[in-house]
Amino acid sequence: MIYSVIGSNYGDEGKGLMTDYLAALKPSTLVIRHNGGAQSGHTVEFEDKRFIFHELSSGSVRGADTYWADTFYPDLYKFNEEIESFLGVIGKKSLPFSIYASPSTCITTIDDIFCNMLRESLRGNNRHGSCGMGIFEAVLRCRAGYKVCIGELFKMNADTLSQRLAEIRHDYVIPHINEILKEFNLVLENVDLKSLNPSAAEYLDLLTSDDVLYNFAQGVIDNLKYIKLKKPSVDFLTKYDNVIFETGQGLYLDAECKESFPHVTASKTGLYNPVKFLDYLGLQLDEAVYVTRTYMTKHGAGPFADEDRNLFFPDETNIRNNWQGSIRFGRFTSIDSLISRINNDLKTADYRPAVALAVTHLNETDNCLLTANGGIEIDEFVREPLVTENIDKMYLSSSKYADQTVKTQLRNCI
């Protein structure tokens, strides 16, 4: 089976839990990370432990292999921190699975991160809600022709990578910084660092440091030991019992979502990447799993029509931070809007996979979906004509543990 796990809203829906659940169904699973990068924070809880995954897949607890597609932008510098932390949680000295990457997967560089942080810092109270991880800046740099692909990293050492990054800084980053500063009526040559807020001044200073580039290059080269290069192929995918595309963010944050622009990500957050990846290999998706909490959440700036400022639920993963502030909560304006988002995303494919809706956090709302009119009991929701006409099956979660998820068949799946 080939699945795609997709967030139906603004993110934080429970994609980690559902990826963990699906990875547990078969002994041999590959999870493909295909959008965004280290900004993801997918929580998996097991036994008395919990872990937040950023670049490893959320199937890792089940021993699933991870694959980075060429539409994923990893931060190889900090990757070892996630691995070491994960090994500490599971009590092992080495990873019980493999991490593969397409040779053409491009990394996020330290200058991407600092440019991202510089831009957001200069925006002050008008921030777009970026995570400060540099994904958007990495996309812009690669589109401009200054890629740094994992395949070529294996032919480099820290000195040659540092030199390559210095060339990119000279040819692209410095002119790009000028473009950023122009947005705020500033010119790089005339900028007085003391006139900027402390954060912006710090990032601008770091963007001229040679030591920063070398230290980053050394960390990246060191962390290549965790990665195996692998071009995507039918033989590679079909050796696994299950393949799962794990998506970061949600449909409302898709790069082309007009309702949320400019508070969006630079990547495609729905079926687009998985379908394109599979089309290239002559394969098709079997099941699209759209995930939602029983209420709406949004972490970051921007419009939130469904927001209910009186609503609050404890959330250990989405703690307040300087980049996105505090998580916000809301009620569904209508169930029709949820189903419409799903159906619009399904148009990405020229075929219809089985469609599943995963509803998480049922335990927090007494088995109800919270709406502007109060709430809908999940038993009633499952029987709604709008649901039964568009959804083939549902996964219901009333627990933080994936093993306790319940699957409900609504009709015969295609």
SULUR-V579993 format. One record per residue. N is the residue number from 1. RES is the residue in one letter. PHI is phi in whole degrees, 0 to 359 (999 if undefined). PSI is psi as a letter, one per 20 degrees, with the letter a starting at -180 (* if undefined). OMEGA is omega in radians with two decimals (999 if undefined). Layout:
# SULUR-V579993
n=N res=RES phi=PHI psi=PSI omega=OMEGA
n=N res=RES phi=PHI psi=PSI omega=OMEGA
This chain:
# SULUR-V579993
n=1 res=M phi=999 psi=q omega=3.06
n=2 res=I phi=243 psi=o omega=-3.10
n=3 res=Y phi=248 psi=q omega=2.91
n=4 res=S phi=228 psi=p omega=3.14
n=5 res=V phi=260 psi=o omega=-2.97
n=6 res=I phi=232 psi=p omega=3.06
n=7 res=G phi=282 psi=p omega=-3.06
n=8 res=S phi=278 psi=i omega=-2.96
n=9 res=N phi=236 psi=d omega=-3.11
n=10 res=Y phi=257 psi=j omega=-3.02
n=11 res=G phi=105 psi=r omega=3.11
n=12 res=D phi=64 psi=k omega=-3.06
n=13 res=E phi=275 psi=h omega=-3.04
n=14 res=G phi=123 psi=k omega=-3.13
n=15 res=K phi=294 psi=h omega=3.10
n=16 res=G phi=296 psi=g omega=3.13
n=17 res=L phi=299 psi=g omega=-3.10
n=18 res=M phi=289 psi=h omega=3.08
n=19 res=T phi=295 psi=g omega=3.08
n=20 res=D phi=300 psi=g omega=3.14
n=21 res=Y phi=300 psi=g omega=-3.10
n=22 res=L phi=292 psi=h omega=3.13
n=23 res=A phi=294 psi=h omega=-3.13
n=24 res=A phi=279 psi=i omega=-3.05
n=25 res=L phi=287 psi=h omega=-3.09
n=26 res=K phi=227 psi=q omega=-3.10
n=27 res=P phi=288 psi=h omega=-3.08
n=28 res=S phi=237 psi=o omega=-3.05
n=29 res=T phi=226 psi=q omega=3.01
n=30 res=L phi=243 psi=p omega=3.08
n=31 res=V phi=250 psi=p omega=-3.09
n=32 res=I phi=257 psi=o omega=3.01
n=33 res=R phi=273 psi=p omega=-2.95
n=34 res=H phi=229 psi=i omega=3.09
n=35 res=N phi=210 psi=q omega=-3.12
n=36 res=G phi=66 psi=b omega=-3.13
n=37 res=G phi=192 psi=c omega=-3.03
n=38 res=A phi=286 psi=i omega=-3.14
n=39 res=Q phi=288 psi=i omega=-3.13
n=40 res=S phi=297 psi=q omega=3.06
n=41 res=G phi=223 psi=m omega=-3.05
n=42 res=H phi=261 psi=o omega=-3.03
n=43 res=T phi=268 psi=p omega=3.02
n=44 res=V phi=233 psi=p omega=3.10
n=45 res=E phi=243 psi=p omega=-3.10
n=46 res=F phi=207 psi=q omega=-3.05
n=47 res=E phi=52 psi=c omega=3.09
n=48 res=D phi=251 psi=k omega=-3.04
n=49 res=K phi=238 psi=q omega=3.04
n=50 res=R phi=215 psi=q omega=3.12
n=51 res=F phi=215 psi=q omega=3.10
n=52 res=I phi=255 psi=o omega=-3.09
n=53 res=F phi=269 psi=p omega=3.12
n=54 res=H phi=244 psi=g omega=-3.11
n=55 res=E phi=241 psi=h omega=2.93
n=56 res=L phi=292 psi=q omega=3.13
n=57 res=S phi=278 psi=q omega=3.11
n=58 res=S phi=284 psi=j omega=3.02
n=59 res=G phi=268 psi=j omega=-3.03
n=60 res=S phi=297 psi=h omega=3.13
n=61 res=V phi=299 psi=h omega=-3.13
n=62 res=R phi=271 psi=j omega=3.14
n=63 res=G phi=83 psi=j omega=3.13
n=64 res=A phi=290 psi=q omega=3.03
n=65 res=D phi=287 psi=q omega=3.10
n=66 res=T phi=251 psi=p omega=3.05
n=67 res=Y phi=231 psi=p omega=3.07
n=68 res=W phi=262 psi=o omega=3.09
n=69 res=A phi=287 psi=r omega=-3.08
n=70 res=D phi=282 psi=j omega=3.00
n=71 res=T phi=255 psi=j omega=3.08
n=72 res=F phi=256 psi=q omega=-3.09
n=73 res=Y phi=240 psi=n omega=-3.08
n=74 res=P phi=288 psi=q omega=2.99
n=75 res=D phi=258 psi=n omega=-3.06
n=76 res=L phi=287 psi=i omega=-3.12
n=77 res=Y phi=292 psi=g omega=-3.07
n=78 res=K phi=263 psi=j omega=-3.02
n=79 res=F phi=299 psi=h omega=-3.12
n=80 res=N phi=297 psi=h omega=3.12
n=81 res=E phi=297 psi=g omega=3.11
n=82 res=E phi=294 psi=g omega=-3.13
n=83 res=I phi=296 psi=g omega=-3.12
n=84 res=E phi=297 psi=h omega=3.11
n=85 res=S phi=294 psi=g omega=3.13
n=86 res=F phi=296 psi=g omega=3.12
n=87 res=L phi=299 psi=h omega=3.11
n=88 res=G phi=296 psi=h omega=-3.13
n=89 res=V phi=291 psi=g omega=-3.10
n=90 res=I phi=271 psi=i omega=3.07
n=91 res=G phi=70 psi=k omega=3.12
n=92 res=K phi=233 psi=q omega=-3.11
n=93 res=K phi=265 psi=i omega=3.12
n=94 res=S phi=219 psi=q omega=-3.09
n=95 res=L phi=290 psi=p omega=3.14
n=96 res=P phi=272 psi=k omega=3.14
n=97 res=F phi=203 psi=r omega=-3.13
n=98 res=S phi=252 psi=q omega=3.07
n=99 res=I phi=241 psi=o omega=-3.12
n=100 res=Y phi=251 psi=q omega=3.07
n=101 res=A phi=217 psi=q omega=2.97
n=102 res=S phi=294 psi=p omega=3.11
n=103 res=P phi=303 psi=h omega=-3.10
n=104 res=S phi=267 psi=j omega=3.05
n=105 res=T phi=291 psi=p omega=-3.10
n=106 res=C phi=263 psi=q omega=-3.13
n=107 res=I phi=271 psi=q omega=2.94
n=108 res=T phi=275 psi=p omega=-3.13
n=109 res=T phi=261 psi=r omega=3.14
n=110 res=I phi=295 psi=h omega=3.10
n=111 res=D phi=291 psi=h omega=3.04
n=112 res=D phi=301 psi=g omega=-3.11
n=113 res=I phi=295 psi=g omega=-3.12
n=114 res=F phi=291 psi=h omega=3.07
n=115 res=C phi=296 psi=g omega=3.09
n=116 res=N phi=301 psi=g omega=-3.12
n=117 res=M phi=293 psi=h omega=3.10
n=118 res=L phi=298 psi=g omega=-3.10
n=119 res=R phi=299 psi=g omega=-3.13
n=120 res=E phi=293 psi=h omega=3.12
n=121 res=S phi=295 psi=h omega=3.13
n=122 res=L phi=292 psi=h omega=3.12
n=123 res=R phi=289 psi=h omega=3.11
n=124 res=G phi=59 psi=c omega=-3.12
n=125 res=N phi=285 psi=i omega=-3.14
n=126 res=N phi=257 psi=k omega=-3.13
n=127 res=R phi=301 psi=q omega=3.11
n=128 res=H phi=277 psi=i omega=3.14
n=129 res=G phi=95 psi=k omega=3.09
n=130 res=S phi=298 psi=q omega=3.08
n=131 res=C phi=281 psi=i omega=-3.12
n=132 res=G phi=76 psi=k omega=-3.09
n=133 res=M phi=263 psi=i omega=3.04
n=134 res=G phi=83 psi=j omega=-3.08
n=135 res=I phi=295 psi=g omega=-3.13
n=136 res=F phi=299 psi=g omega=3.13
n=137 res=E phi=294 psi=h omega=3.10
n=138 res=A phi=295 psi=g omega=3.11
n=139 res=V phi=298 psi=g omega=3.13
n=140 res=L phi=299 psi=g omega=-3.13
n=141 res=R phi=298 psi=g omega=-3.13
n=142 res=C phi=294 psi=h omega=3.09
n=143 res=R phi=297 psi=h omega=3.13
n=144 res=A phi=280 psi=i omega=3.07
n=145 res=G phi=97 psi=j omega=-3.10
n=146 res=Y phi=245 psi=l omega=-3.11
n=147 res=K phi=284 psi=q omega=2.93
n=148 res=V phi=231 psi=o omega=-3.03
n=149 res=C phi=266 psi=q omega=-3.12
n=150 res=I phi=299 psi=h omega=-3.14
n=151 res=G phi=302 psi=g omega=-3.12
n=152 res=E phi=284 psi=h omega=3.13
n=153 res=L phi=297 psi=h omega=-3.13
n=154 res=F phi=292 psi=i omega=3.11
n=155 res=K phi=259 psi=j omega=-3.05
n=156 res=M phi=244 psi=r omega=2.88
n=157 res=N phi=241 psi=a omega=-3.07
n=158 res=A phi=298 psi=h omega=-3.12
n=159 res=D phi=294 psi=g omega=-3.10
n=160 res=T phi=290 psi=h omega=3.10
n=161 res=L phi=291 psi=g omega=3.11
n=162 res=S phi=299 psi=g omega=3.11
n=163 res=Q phi=295 psi=g omega=3.12
n=164 res=R phi=298 psi=g omega=3.14
n=165 res=L phi=294 psi=h omega=3.11
n=166 res=A phi=294 psi=h omega=3.10
n=167 res=E phi=296 psi=g omega=3.11
n=168 res=I phi=295 psi=h omega=3.12
n=169 res=R phi=299 psi=g omega=-3.11
n=170 res=H phi=294 psi=g omega=-3.01
n=171 res=D phi=277 psi=h omega=-3.04
n=172 res=Y phi=238 psi=g omega=-2.97
n=173 res=V phi=296 psi=g omega=-3.11
n=174 res=I phi=299 psi=g omega=3.05
n=175 res=P phi=300 psi=h omega=3.13
n=176 res=H phi=293 psi=h omega=3.08
n=177 res=I phi=300 psi=g omega=3.11
n=178 res=N phi=299 psi=h omega=3.11
n=179 res=E phi=295 psi=g omega=3.10
n=180 res=I phi=298 psi=g omega=-3.09
n=181 res=L phi=296 psi=h omega=3.13
n=182 res=K phi=299 psi=h omega=3.11
n=183 res=E phi=300 psi=h omega=-3.08
n=184 res=F phi=244 psi=k omega=3.10
n=185 res=N phi=58 psi=l omega=3.12
n=186 res=L phi=239 psi=q omega=3.08
n=187 res=V phi=233 psi=p omega=-3.03
n=188 res=L phi=306 psi=g omega=-3.07
n=189 res=E phi=295 psi=h omega=-3.05
n=190 res=N phi=252 psi=j omega=-3.06
n=191 res=V phi=287 psi=p omega=3.01
n=192 res=D phi=263 psi=o omega=-3.07
n=193 res=L phi=304 psi=h omega=-3.12
n=194 res=K phi=291 psi=i omega=-3.13
n=195 res=S phi=276 psi=i omega=-3.13
n=196 res=L phi=270 psi=r omega=3.01
n=197 res=N phi=294 psi=q omega=-3.02
n=198 res=P phi=306 psi=h omega=-3.11
n=199 res=S phi=294 psi=g omega=3.14
n=200 res=A phi=299 psi=g omega=3.12
n=201 res=A phi=297 psi=g omega=3.14
n=202 res=E phi=295 psi=g omega=-3.11
n=203 res=Y phi=292 psi=h omega=3.11
n=204 res=L phi=295 psi=h omega=3.11
n=205 res=D phi=293 psi=g omega=-3.13
n=206 res=L phi=295 psi=h omega=-3.14
n=207 res=L phi=287 psi=j omega=3.06
n=208 res=T phi=242 psi=j omega=-3.07
n=209 res=S phi=267 psi=p omega=3.07
n=210 res=D phi=289 psi=h omega=3.14
n=211 res=D phi=299 psi=h omega=3.12
n=212 res=V phi=301 psi=g omega=-3.12
n=213 res=L phi=295 psi=g omega=-3.10
n=214 res=Y phi=293 psi=g omega=-3.14
n=215 res=N phi=298 psi=h omega=3.09
n=216 res=F phi=296 psi=g omega=-3.13
n=217 res=A phi=300 psi=g omega=3.13
n=218 res=Q phi=298 psi=g omega=3.14
n=219 res=G phi=296 psi=g omega=3.14
n=220 res=V phi=297 psi=g omega=-3.13
n=221 res=I phi=297 psi=g omega=3.11
n=222 res=D phi=300 psi=h omega=-3.05
n=223 res=N phi=278 psi=i omega=3.06
n=224 res=L phi=297 psi=i omega=-3.12
n=225 res=K phi=297 psi=i omega=-3.14
n=226 res=Y phi=273 psi=i omega=-2.93
n=227 res=I phi=252 psi=q omega=2.98
n=228 res=K phi=244 psi=p omega=3.11
n=229 res=L phi=284 psi=p omega=3.14
n=230 res=K phi=205 psi=o omega=3.03
n=231 res=K phi=288 psi=q omega=3.12
n=232 res=P phi=294 psi=p omega=3.13
n=233 res=S phi=206 psi=q omega=3.10
n=234 res=V phi=298 psi=g omega=-3.12
n=235 res=D phi=300 psi=h omega=-3.13
n=236 res=F phi=294 psi=g omega=-3.10
n=237 res=L phi=290 psi=g omega=-3.02
n=238 res=T phi=283 psi=i omega=3.04
n=239 res=K phi=283 psi=i omega=3.12
n=240 res=Y phi=264 psi=q omega=3.06
n=241 res=D phi=291 psi=g omega=3.13
n=242 res=N phi=229 psi=q omega=3.01
n=243 res=V phi=237 psi=p omega=-3.09
n=244 res=I phi=233 psi=p omega=3.00
n=245 res=F phi=272 psi=o omega=-3.13
n=246 res=E phi=260 psi=o omega=-3.05
n=247 res=T phi=266 psi=q omega=3.00
n=248 res=G phi=264 psi=q omega=-3.13
n=249 res=Q phi=65 psi=a omega=-3.08
n=250 res=G phi=232 psi=r omega=-3.04
n=251 res=L phi=298 psi=h omega=3.13
n=252 res=Y phi=290 psi=i omega=-3.14
n=253 res=L phi=253 psi=j omega=3.10
n=254 res=D phi=301 psi=q omega=-3.08
n=255 res=A phi=305 psi=h omega=-3.08
n=256 res=E phi=252 psi=j omega=3.12
n=257 res=C phi=282 psi=o omega=-3.08
n=258 res=K phi=292 psi=h omega=-3.11
n=259 res=E phi=296 psi=h omega=-3.05
n=260 res=S phi=254 psi=i omega=-3.08
n=261 res=F phi=302 psi=p omega=0.09
n=262 res=P phi=268 psi=j omega=-3.09
n=263 res=H phi=272 psi=l omega=-3.09
n=264 res=V phi=232 psi=r omega=3.05
n=265 res=T phi=271 psi=r omega=3.13
n=266 res=A phi=273 psi=i omega=-3.01
n=267 res=S phi=246 psi=r omega=3.06
n=268 res=K phi=271 psi=p omega=-3.00
n=269 res=T phi=253 psi=j omega=-3.14
n=270 res=G phi=247 psi=c omega=-3.08
n=271 res=L phi=283 psi=i omega=-2.96
n=272 res=Y phi=308 psi=g omega=-3.09
n=273 res=N phi=296 psi=g omega=3.12
n=274 res=P phi=302 psi=g omega=-3.12
n=275 res=V phi=295 psi=g omega=3.12
n=276 res=K phi=296 psi=g omega=3.12
n=277 res=F phi=301 psi=g omega=-3.10
n=278 res=L phi=287 psi=h omega=3.10
n=279 res=D phi=303 psi=g omega=-3.14
n=280 res=Y phi=301 psi=h omega=-3.11
n=281 res=L phi=263 psi=i omega=-3.11
n=282 res=G phi=76 psi=k omega=-3.13
n=283 res=L phi=245 psi=r omega=3.12
n=284 res=Q phi=230 psi=q omega=3.08
n=285 res=L phi=285 psi=p omega=3.11
n=286 res=D phi=272 psi=g omega=-3.06
n=287 res=E phi=215 psi=p omega=3.03
n=288 res=A phi=259 psi=o omega=-3.10
n=289 res=V phi=253 psi=o omega=3.12
n=290 res=Y phi=265 psi=p omega=-3.00
n=291 res=V phi=248 psi=p omega=3.05
n=292 res=T phi=214 psi=q omega=2.90
n=293 res=R phi=286 psi=r omega=3.06
n=294 res=T phi=282 psi=j omega=3.08
n=295 res=Y phi=213 psi=r omega=-3.12
n=296 res=M phi=266 psi=q omega=3.01
n=297 res=T phi=224 psi=q omega=3.02
n=298 res=K phi=209 psi=p omega=3.11
n=299 res=H phi=246 psi=o omega=-3.12
n=300 res=G phi=134 psi=r omega=-3.08
n=301 res=A phi=284 psi=r omega=3.06
n=302 res=G phi=114 psi=r omega=-3.12
n=303 res=P phi=296 psi=q omega=3.12
n=304 res=F phi=212 psi=n omega=-3.03
n=305 res=A phi=299 psi=h omega=-3.08
n=306 res=D phi=271 psi=j omega=-3.01
n=307 res=E phi=296 psi=p omega=3.02
n=308 res=D phi=234 psi=o omega=-3.05
n=309 res=R phi=291 psi=i omega=3.11
n=310 res=N phi=268 psi=i omega=-3.10
n=311 res=L phi=265 psi=p omega=3.11
n=312 res=F phi=207 psi=p omega=3.02
n=313 res=F phi=224 psi=p omega=3.08
n=314 res=P phi=301 psi=p omega=-3.13
n=315 res=D phi=215 psi=o omega=-3.08
n=316 res=E phi=287 psi=h omega=-3.07
n=317 res=T phi=278 psi=g omega=-3.04
n=318 res=N phi=268 psi=m omega=3.12
n=319 res=I phi=281 psi=q omega=-3.12
n=320 res=R phi=300 psi=p omega=3.05
n=321 res=N phi=219 psi=r omega=-3.04
n=322 res=N phi=292 psi=h omega=-3.05
n=323 res=W phi=271 psi=h omega=-3.05
n=324 res=Q phi=242 psi=i omega=-3.13
n=325 res=G phi=70 psi=b omega=-3.10
n=326 res=S phi=258 psi=q omega=3.09
n=327 res=I phi=294 psi=q omega=-3.13
n=328 res=R phi=247 psi=q omega=-3.08
n=329 res=F phi=237 psi=q omega=3.14
n=330 res=G phi=202 psi=r omega=3.10
n=331 res=R phi=248 psi=q omega=3.08
n=332 res=F phi=292 psi=p omega=3.05
n=333 res=T phi=298 psi=g omega=3.05
n=334 res=S phi=200 psi=q omega=3.06
n=335 res=I phi=291 psi=h omega=3.13
n=336 res=D phi=301 psi=h omega=-3.13
n=337 res=S phi=294 psi=h omega=3.10
n=338 res=L phi=294 psi=g omega=-3.13
n=339 res=I phi=295 psi=h omega=3.13
n=340 res=S phi=296 psi=g omega=3.10
n=341 res=R phi=299 psi=g omega=3.14
n=342 res=I phi=296 psi=g omega=-3.11
n=343 res=N phi=296 psi=h omega=3.10
n=344 res=N phi=295 psi=h omega=3.13
n=345 res=D phi=291 psi=h omega=3.14
n=346 res=L phi=297 psi=h omega=3.13
n=347 res=K phi=293 psi=i omega=3.11
n=348 res=T phi=300 psi=h omega=-3.12
n=349 res=A phi=265 psi=q omega=3.08
n=350 res=D phi=267 psi=j omega=3.03
n=351 res=Y phi=215 psi=r omega=-3.12
n=352 res=R phi=249 psi=o omega=3.02
n=353 res=P phi=285 psi=r omega=2.97
n=354 res=A phi=299 psi=q omega=-3.07
n=355 res=V phi=244 psi=p omega=3.12
n=356 res=A phi=241 psi=q omega=3.02
n=357 res=L phi=243 psi=p omega=3.11
n=358 res=A phi=258 psi=p omega=-3.14
n=359 res=V phi=250 psi=o omega=-3.09
n=360 res=T phi=249 psi=r omega=3.08
n=361 res=H phi=66 psi=k omega=3.11
n=362 res=L phi=299 psi=h omega=-3.13
n=363 res=N phi=294 psi=h omega=-3.10
n=364 res=E phi=278 psi=i omega=-3.04
n=365 res=T phi=235 psi=k omega=3.13
n=366 res=D phi=55 psi=l omega=3.08
n=367 res=N phi=61 psi=k omega=3.11
n=368 res=C phi=237 psi=q omega=2.89
n=369 res=L phi=271 psi=p omega=-3.09
n=370 res=L phi=279 psi=p omega=-3.14
n=371 res=T phi=235 psi=r omega=3.13
n=372 res=A phi=299 psi=h omega=-3.12
n=373 res=N phi=264 psi=j omega=3.13
n=374 res=G phi=126 psi=e omega=-3.13
n=375 res=G phi=188 psi=q omega=3.08
n=376 res=I phi=238 psi=p omega=3.06
n=377 res=E phi=301 psi=q omega=-3.08
n=378 res=I phi=299 psi=h omega=3.10
n=379 res=D phi=296 psi=h omega=3.09
n=380 res=E phi=287 psi=g omega=-3.14
n=381 res=F phi=300 psi=g omega=-3.13
n=382 res=V phi=298 psi=h omega=-3.10
n=383 res=R phi=265 psi=i omega=3.13
n=384 res=E phi=301 psi=p omega=3.13
n=385 res=P phi=306 psi=h omega=3.12
n=386 res=L phi=301 psi=h omega=3.13
n=387 res=V phi=283 psi=g omega=-3.07
n=388 res=T phi=294 psi=h omega=3.13
n=389 res=E phi=281 psi=i omega=-3.03
n=390 res=N phi=240 psi=i omega=-3.08
n=391 res=I phi=245 psi=p omega=-3.12
n=392 res=D phi=274 psi=h omega=-3.12
n=393 res=K phi=208 psi=r omega=3.09
n=394 res=M phi=229 psi=q omega=3.00
n=395 res=Y phi=248 psi=p omega=-3.07
n=396 res=L phi=246 psi=p omega=-3.09
n=397 res=S phi=237 psi=o omega=3.07
n=398 res=S phi=248 psi=j omega=-3.05
n=399 res=S phi=215 psi=q omega=3.05
n=400 res=K phi=281 psi=i omega=-3.13
n=401 res=Y phi=258 psi=p omega=-3.09
n=402 res=A phi=298 psi=h omega=-3.09
n=403 res=D phi=299 psi=i omega=-3.09
n=404 res=Q phi=263 psi=j omega=3.09
n=405 res=T phi=291 psi=q omega=-3.12
n=406 res=V phi=247 psi=p omega=3.11
n=407 res=K phi=259 psi=p omega=3.13
n=408 res=T phi=236 psi=p omega=3.12
n=409 res=Q phi=274 psi=p omega=3.13
n=410 res=L phi=263 psi=h omega=3.09
n=411 res=R phi=197 psi=r omega=-3.13
n=412 res=N phi=292 psi=p omega=-3.12
n=413 res=C phi=284 psi=q omega=3.10
n=414 res=I phi=284 psi=* omega=999
